[in-house]
């Protein structure tokens, strides 16, 4: 059995992933985290040593989708066995992956965490000269959305805009999304986007090392004031 936990709301998706781990620990299961490349070995263990699965075990992995090659029959047969084998229980966390981009969905239990619509409004209004609107939207958004998620999505959007400016290809997006990003990118200079992305990277380091004198929301406000 395979359960895939995915969605652009990475924070909530990952929290659910961790909650499932705790839930099985509380139920006295043996919780094992494995690399997604070890799925084939897991199948072999199951066939060669049934006693291994006599006790309650559950497996957790990450980004299995990257390992799946739809043109490789061996890989697809392997995933099919995992999906249909009730003796194996695997939870897979796909960071930032939308359900529609999953390579395998048939007979798979999928838990997708979507982003609130308001965060897209916030991101779409992010461009130089629009500081007042951005700060207003940030204050409204932060009442219902974690600052960490806002920061994650902001970094992703600035990276996308910068890639467009650098003429790099963006994969996994629909045509209307690309058109919208291209229009937004035209409102930015390449130099400002580079500076913005570097500033977000430096801010992330300060947050992780505990050296940031302000909370994350206040830090974003200061950054917007400087760059917008």
C-alpha positions as CSV (number, residue, x, y, z in Angstrom):
1,X,0.0,0.0,0.0
2,X,1.3,3.4,-0.9
3,X,0.2,6.7,0.5
4,X,1.5,9.9,-1.1
5,X,1.5,13.2,0.8
6,X,2.0,16.1,-1.5
7,X,0.9,19.7,-2.4
8,X,2.3,23.2,-2.7
9,X,1.5,23.8,1.0
10,X,4.7,22.1,1.9
11,X,4.6,23.0,5.6
12,X,1.2,21.5,6.3
13,X,2.1,18.5,4.1
14,X,5.3,17.8,6.0
15,X,3.5,18.3,9.4
16,X,1.0,15.7,8.3
17,X,3.9,13.4,7.3
18,X,5.4,13.8,10.8
19,X,2.0,13.3,12.4
20,X,1.5,10.0,10.6
21,X,4.9,8.9,12.0
22,X,3.9,9.7,15.5
23,X,0.5,8.0,15.1
24,X,2.2,4.7,14.1
25,X,4.7,5.0,16.9
26,X,1.9,5.5,19.4
27,X,0.3,2.3,18.0
28,X,3.5,0.5,18.7
29,X,4.5,0.0,15.1
30,X,8.2,-0.1,14.1
31,X,8.6,3.0,12.0
32,X,11.4,2.9,9.5
33,X,12.6,5.7,7.2
34,X,14.1,4.5,4.0
35,X,15.6,6.1,0.9
36,X,13.3,6.1,-2.1
37,X,16.0,4.2,-4.1
38,X,15.7,1.3,-1.6
39,X,12.1,0.4,-2.6
40,X,13.3,-2.5,-4.8
41,X,15.3,-3.9,-1.9
42,X,12.2,-3.7,0.3
43,X,10.3,-5.9,-2.2
44,X,13.1,-8.4,-2.1
45,X,13.1,-8.5,1.7
46,X,9.4,-9.0,1.7
47,X,9.6,-12.1,-0.6
48,X,12.7,-13.6,1.0
49,X,12.0,-13.0,4.7
50,X,8.3,-13.0,5.5
51,X,9.2,-13.0,9.2
52,X,10.5,-9.5,8.8
53,X,6.9,-8.4,8.2
54,X,5.4,-10.5,11.0
55,X,5.8,-7.6,13.3
56,X,4.0,-4.3,12.7
57,X,6.1,-2.2,10.4
58,X,5.5,1.0,8.4
59,X,7.9,2.7,6.0
60,X,8.4,6.4,5.3
61,X,10.3,7.8,2.3
62,X,10.6,11.0,0.4
63,X,10.4,12.2,-3.2
64,X,9.7,8.7,-4.7
65,X,8.2,10.5,-7.7
66,X,11.7,11.4,-8.9
67,X,12.7,7.8,-9.0
68,X,9.8,6.7,-11.2
69,X,10.5,6.4,-14.8
70,X,7.3,5.8,-16.8
71,X,9.3,4.4,-19.7
72,X,11.0,1.8,-17.5
73,X,8.7,-1.3,-17.2
74,X,10.7,-2.7,-14.3
75,X,10.2,0.5,-12.3
76,X,6.5,0.6,-13.0
77,X,6.1,-3.1,-12.1
78,X,7.9,-2.4,-8.9
79,X,5.7,0.5,-8.0
80,X,2.6,-1.6,-8.9
81,X,3.7,-4.3,-6.5
82,X,4.1,-1.8,-3.7
83,X,0.7,-0.3,-4.4
84,X,-1.1,-3.6,-4.4
85,X,0.8,-5.4,-1.6
86,X,-1.2,-5.0,1.6
87,X,1.7,-6.4,3.6
88,X,3.8,-3.3,2.9
89,X,2.7,0.1,4.1
90,X,4.7,3.1,2.7
91,X,4.1,6.8,3.2
92,X,5.9,9.0,0.7
93,X,6.4,12.8,1.1
94,X,6.6,14.7,-2.1
95,X,8.0,18.2,-1.3
96,X,6.1,20.9,-3.2
97,X,4.6,18.5,-5.7
98,X,1.1,19.0,-7.0
99,X,-1.1,15.9,-7.4
100,X,-1.5,16.5,-11.1
101,X,2.3,16.0,-11.5
102,X,2.5,12.7,-9.8
103,X,3.6,10.0,-12.2
104,X,1.6,7.2,-10.5
105,X,-1.9,7.8,-9.1
106,X,-3.9,4.6,-9.8
107,X,-4.8,2.7,-6.6
108,X,-2.6,5.1,-4.6
109,X,-4.0,7.0,-1.6
110,X,-3.1,10.7,-2.2
111,X,-3.3,13.4,0.4
112,X,-2.8,16.8,-1.2
113,X,-2.4,20.0,0.7
114,X,-3.3,23.1,-1.3
115,X,-2.3,26.7,-0.7
116,X,-4.9,29.3,0.3
117,X,-5.9,31.5,-2.7
118,X,-4.9,34.6,-0.8
119,X,-1.2,33.7,-1.0
120,X,-1.3,33.8,-4.8
121,X,-2.9,37.2,-4.7
122,X,0.0,38.3,-2.5
123,X,2.6,36.8,-4.9
124,X,1.0,38.2,-8.0
125,X,1.1,41.7,-6.6
126,X,4.8,41.6,-5.9
127,X,6.6,44.1,-8.1
128,X,8.6,47.3,-7.7
129,X,6.5,50.4,-6.9
130,X,3.7,48.4,-5.3
131,X,5.0,48.5,-1.7
132,X,1.8,49.7,0.0
133,X,-0.3,46.9,-1.5
134,X,2.4,44.3,-0.7
135,X,2.6,45.3,2.9
136,X,-1.2,45.4,3.3
137,X,-1.5,42.0,1.7
138,X,1.3,40.6,3.9
139,X,-0.5,41.8,7.1
140,X,-3.8,40.2,6.0
141,X,-2.2,37.0,4.9
142,X,-0.1,36.6,8.0
143,X,-3.3,36.4,10.1
144,X,-4.2,33.0,8.5
145,X,-0.9,31.7,7.1
146,X,2.4,30.8,8.8
147,X,5.2,33.2,8.0
148,X,7.4,30.2,7.1
149,X,5.0,29.3,4.3
150,X,4.9,32.9,3.1
151,X,8.7,32.9,3.0
152,X,8.8,29.6,1.2
153,X,6.4,30.7,-1.5
154,X,8.0,34.1,-1.8
155,X,11.4,32.5,-2.4
156,X,9.9,30.2,-5.0
157,X,8.2,33.1,-6.9
158,X,11.4,35.2,-6.9
159,X,13.4,32.2,-8.2
160,X,10.9,31.7,-11.0
161,X,11.0,35.3,-12.0
162,X,14.8,35.3,-11.9
163,X,14.9,32.2,-14.1
164,X,12.7,33.9,-16.7
165,X,15.0,36.9,-16.7
166,X,18.0,34.6,-17.2
167,X,16.1,32.7,-20.0
168,X,16.0,29.5,-18.1
169,X,13.2,27.0,-18.8
170,X,10.5,26.5,-16.1
171,X,9.1,23.0,-16.0
172,X,5.8,21.7,-14.6
173,X,3.8,24.9,-15.3
174,X,0.7,25.4,-17.5
175,X,0.7,27.9,-20.3
176,X,-1.4,30.4,-18.4
177,X,1.0,30.3,-15.4
178,X,4.0,30.9,-17.7
179,X,2.2,33.9,-19.3
180,X,1.4,35.4,-15.9
181,X,5.0,35.0,-14.7
182,X,6.4,36.5,-17.9
183,X,4.2,39.5,-17.4
184,X,5.3,39.9,-13.8
185,X,9.0,39.4,-14.7
186,X,8.8,42.3,-17.1
187,X,8.1,44.6,-14.1
188,X,11.5,43.7,-12.6
189,X,15.1,44.4,-13.5
190,X,17.5,41.4,-13.5
191,X,19.7,43.1,-11.0
192,X,16.9,43.7,-8.5
193,X,15.7,40.1,-8.7
194,X,19.3,38.9,-8.1
195,X,19.6,41.2,-5.1
196,X,16.1,40.0,-3.8
197,X,17.0,36.3,-4.1
198,X,20.4,36.8,-2.4
199,X,18.7,38.7,0.4
200,X,16.2,35.9,0.9
201,X,19.0,33.4,1.0
202,X,20.9,35.4,3.6
203,X,17.6,35.9,5.6
204,X,17.1,32.1,5.6
205,X,20.6,31.5,7.0
206,X,19.9,34.1,9.8
207,X,16.6,32.4,10.7
208,X,18.1,28.9,10.8
209,X,21.1,30.1,12.9
210,X,19.0,32.2,15.2
211,X,21.0,35.3,14.4
212,X,18.1,37.3,13.1
213,X,17.2,40.2,15.4
214,X,13.6,40.4,14.0
215,X,10.8,37.9,13.5
216,X,10.3,36.6,10.0
217,X,7.3,38.8,9.2
218,X,9.1,42.0,10.3
219,X,12.2,40.9,8.3
220,X,10.1,40.6,5.2
221,X,8.6,44.0,5.7
222,X,12.0,45.5,5.9
223,X,13.1,43.6,2.8
224,X,10.1,44.8,0.8
225,X,10.7,48.4,1.9
226,X,14.3,48.2,0.6
227,X,13.6,46.4,-2.7
228,X,10.1,47.6,-3.7
